[in-house]
Amino acid sequence: MCMRQSLKEYGLAVSRWLWIVGIGVLFAVIGAIVDIWQELDISMWVWVAIGLLGLFIAQFMAFHKVRVSRDEVLKQPGPWIKVNRVEEGRDFYLEVNNIGGYGEFRAEVKIVSGIENLRWHLDNYLAYWEKAAGPVAEIMSGLSDRLKIAGYEITGLAMENRLYFYEPEHKRLNWFGSNSWIAGAAPPLPKPWVILQVTISSKPDMHDGPFTRKYKVQLGSFEELPD
């Protein structure tokens, strides 16, 4: 299938320059006729060479156009992102702004510590892009998308953390929660927390490689940790 597609595109590219082949063949035919009519002592191979030259030029022009298009693509800057923490209601996001060239982004999350504070968990999982509504986001230069990372829920006096992830089996956003924390409990209970490592990668690669940061999620707070 790939070879067939290549042959198809090759044929289309060369066909745009068939007029050069036509001119070459026309000159070769006219030259051959004049040679015979005027009894010129010119080898027939000269006229054949002129016809083949037209075919060579057509193929060269097709290659030249492909090379120019390739160089234009290579000149375009790769993705470059700026990431900001955003709190909206009871949810926490990472807003990814693409200030470079086009990129196809994905993000993976790893639980570094605080597993004992979770009712159940996934050690590694895919993060969910809000606008793309999935695990992969195509972000053009100057645009952005958000990763829905975490949040918290309040039920009466009880609170719990929520960690959001993309569930590939059902192609949807899902979450798992922490142990509950009850306000005013005696003795006071420590607030559950978890430390996450978020890695954002792209195709093509970003200039400075994948973006990796650690964040601490605790009831009502979402903070970036120092390297």
Secondary structure, 3 states (H helix, E strand, C coil): CHHHHHHHHHHHHHHCCHHHHHHHHHHHHHHHHHHHHHCCCCCHHHHHHHHHHHHHHHHHHHHHHHHHHHHHHHHCCCCCEEEEEEEECCEEEEEEEECCCCEEEEEEEEEEECHHHECCCCCEEECEECCCCECEEEECCCCEEEEEEEEEEEECCEEEEEEEEEECCCCEEEEEEECCEECCCCCCCCCCEEEEEEEEEEECCCCCCCEEEEEEEECCEEEECCC
